[in-house]
Amino acid sequence: MCGIIGFVGKKSASPILLEGLRRLEYRGYDSAGVALLHEGSLLVRKKKGKINDGLARLLKSEPVKGSLGIGHTRWATHGAPSDKNSHPHLDQSGKISVVHNGVIENYDSIKQKLLNNGHVFKSDTDTEILAHLIGEYYEKRRTKNGWGEHPREPKASDGSGLSGASPHQTNGNGENPLTLAVCDALREVIGTYGLAVICAEQPNTIVTARRGSPLIIGIGNGENFIASDANAIVAHTKKVVYLNDYDVATITPERFDVLNLGTDTANVQISKLEFDAEDAQRGKHAHFMLKEIYEQPQTIANAVRGRLDFEGATARFGGLNMSIAELRGIERIVIAASGTSWHAALVGEYLIEELAQIPVEVEFAHEFCYRHAPLERDTVLLVLSQSGETADTLAALREAKRRGHRTLAIVNVVGSTIARESDGGIYMHAGPEVAVASTKAFTCTLLCTALLALNLGRVRDLSAADGKRLIAALGRIPDQIRQVLAERERIRQVAVKYMQRSSAFFIGRTHAYPVALEGAQKLKEISYRHAEAYQTSELKHGPLALISPDVPTVAIVPNDELLDRNIGALHEIAARSGPLYVVTHPGVQVPDGAAAVIVVPKNEPELDPILLTIPLQLLAYHASVALGHDVDKPRNLAKSVTVE
Ligand code: F6R
């Protein structure tokens, strides 16, 4: 959703901020802006609309100078998308500028208090209220006697590595007034924030804070960065610090200091980013989504690499943090996830139940928090999340921890909040996924879930022969994906011909049902066509009434024990003149008259969903291109949904 970037150093900040904002575009936004500090004045440029048409043009006609600045891509929550509601916002004095991700829940009462104090607001946003609140506290902090009794000051952790150095710049009383003002304001705020604040009177300082919305510090040489997403700064530095909730950091060109509003000391760890700026570039592909679809042979190979134990016929992970005895002690697994990751969870349910014989339940992450379902003591919560930042999924994780359950996660983004807060987990190693519609992360989630199921099975009753069967099958997948990708032109023709209809059904059974759900979701997301997925066996209980020459059905028909029944359902559809687009395995006889048949290589049943999904990704992609939509940034959607 919204994105933040900040820079403090000696270089010109404007191009760094603009480039950083471009790298955040994929997250979804409706406006963008920057604020720079130059010769004691704050210069703000902001504009509704895409960066190229709005902010970039504005910066060309009204350039800004300065080597300290913050930038923002906004996804509207309070107040419609407009120039005035775009970030950065200024406080009453015009000396303080703020960008903010998240939602200030008690903004009404704060606004009332500020109105009573004579504040005048220019936008409809909760962020402007926060800027004014910080501004009010800043005035009190800088005028020595204005404050009265100070609340307990949070303790700082010196992240600079300069032993003995004071963790803060001083204003004569040992503290930076801007940092203290931000702390004062945040103590009053209920809600979530990723925040960056600059002040005309603090020429070398950005103050940043997080609660519930990701923020990282990028450590450079004589320059430092902040960002809500590593993509924005990876071109400049790979040394980063992931802030924790309630951290407030003060950043200058030479150092950064972190304090925590909740605990006595902040926990500061320097990590290394594992990807390059080029990984998040489109390269020769027309869209990020296509690039990411084509990366799948490699991402699947990366996810498997180093994790197979051929002798033990099992999979091994460095980060599960559970002994064999503990793995054997798991009585039940609840998988919580959202959206596409929830579809992967449904496949995971089949795999873990079949291979490990552990009962599994799949929950929408947001429902898990509110259902208060009874959980046996030895239930493990497994969360699946590409971004590792999805607010609903994070809330489910925290709820399970609160209830005393062990939590595991399968996550793509290294160092993300879910990765850091779960007790153990598996990284997908899919590399940055930029297109809003998830593709390679989905198939990597399926892959990692299969590896986990294999591991859990082998510490229980799964035979070595079954373990070896799966290990051999894993080795075949990358080449089999390449074979599916070679069918692209045929899939494109199908997309152009049929997927422009206003509605489509996707059907599948058992492992193939989540594949159908995922295919329908992909088509909806980027082509804006109505698509619905059903269990094939459910058709005759209702949806068959809608089958007609105008409603194509995409049928996922693996060559498995349900083949005859699935073929029977296809005949029922064909008898009602419903156009059939069948994704199936070699040798399967589909009814005469099927509009198109895409054959994908057969693997083992546990891994077939990975291969069956790929034609559906291409189908959605080409439907979207044919309809002239913005494939990578579909309307109304954000890459990472960081608000509940
Ligand atoms: C769809 C899509 C979303 C995400 C969902 C959860 O293509 O990407 O449905 O899957 O918002 O996101 P993560 O996996 O980051 O938790």
Boltz pocket constraint, residues with backbone or C-beta under 6 A from the ligand:
constraints:
  - pocket:
      binder: B
      contacts: [[A, 338], [A, 339], [A, 340], [A, 341], [A, 342], [A, 384], [A, 385], [A, 386], [A, 387], [A, 388], [A, 389], [A, 390], [A, 393], [A, 436], [A, 437], [A, 438], [A, 439], [A, 525], [A, 638], [A, 639], [A, 640], [A, 641]]
      max_distance: 6.0
